[in-house]
């Protein structure tokens, strides 16, 4: 990285970082040796003569691929750390943050002014790396929207830079909160593979697609094992982020336990999908209790009143009065 051919390249990179107001610089590739050195750094062929626009954020990504960071490389090449005076830092931080937002069409967002103020005062980001992080943050935020969600992961958006505790994570998370949302509601999962969803197709991760447009959501894998008509999506742990991804845009009918957790999860699934309940009315509950008691089945006691069911205002009162819980396994024969 310290080859003589890149001396001017690193000088411009330092000048841009210390200048504070820009997130990129222009570099003229004059000859074959310079093109080769730059190509090795950026890991792609570079033509010459040519002028290249170099983003500090992308340059930092390339340098990290070589096991370092851009500030570390510049300190090594020039023998001194990146730095600015306190006065300069205060006067340019706002400009850096606003420039990044403007470049990505976010400067007029309702949360933008408060975000700039917060990051400048409390972001704890060293001034030399602020242009890179501001540009990265704005780029990520521009990709996120509540509707329609484009489900992705933190790693897919920015590699390890969005791990917990990283500066980029802090500033993007702050913007999401100011916008009245969070990672999950913006469609960003911690990773692609945790908590895969069990379906009639097998277990699905973020990188898989649920083929069916119309699905039945249930709680117990016994329904899948017993051949309840599907396609089925089995949610033993409720409406997880992975489940939200796979249910987005689907036509859903939902069944669950007649328990406080079952009513809560059904409310959440119906609210998320705009779906309909399946055999989950107060009448269905009363019929199940009567049938099971007549068959000598011992039902667990209901110790707390469930929340109101969005689809049947009388269900919670009926369950509380009866005082018994009915699980999907109890009514399995009637669902076949």
HELIX and SHEET records of a PDB file:
HELIX    1   1 UNK A    4  UNK A    6  5                                   3    
HELIX    2   2 UNK A    7  UNK A   19  1                                  13    
HELIX    3   3 UNK A   32  UNK A   42  1                                  11    
HELIX    4   4 UNK A   56  UNK A   65  1                                  10    
HELIX    5   5 UNK A   70  UNK A   78  1                                   9    
HELIX    6   6 UNK A   86  UNK A  103  1                                  18    
HELIX    7   7 UNK A  112  UNK A  122  1                                  11    
HELIX    8   8 UNK A  127  UNK A  143  1                                  17    
HELIX    9   9 UNK A  154  UNK A  158  1                                   5    
HELIX   10  10 UNK A  159  UNK A  162  5                                   4    
HELIX   11  11 UNK A  167  UNK A  178  1                                  12    
HELIX   12  12 UNK A  221  UNK A  225  1                                   5    
HELIX   13  13 UNK A  241  UNK A  247  1                                   7    
HELIX   14  14 UNK A  260  UNK A  273  1                                  14    
HELIX   15  15 UNK A  282  UNK A  294  1                                  13    
HELIX   16  16 UNK A  315  UNK A  322  1                                   8    
HELIX   17  17 UNK A  332  UNK A  335  1                                   4    
SHEET    1   A 2 UNK A  24  UNK A  29  0                                        
SHEET    2   A 2 UNK A  50  UNK A  55 -1                                        
SHEET    1   B 2 UNK A 152  UNK A 153  0                                        
SHEET    2   B 2 UNK A 188  UNK A 189  1                                        
SHEET    1   C 6 UNK A 202  UNK A 204  0                                        
SHEET    2   C 6 UNK A 197  UNK A 199 -1                                        
SHEET    3   C 6 UNK A 232  UNK A 234 -1                                        
SHEET    4   C 6 UNK A 214  UNK A 218  1                                        
SHEET    5   C 6 UNK A 251  UNK A 254  1                                        
SHEET    6   C 6 UNK A 276  UNK A 277  1                                        
END                                                                             
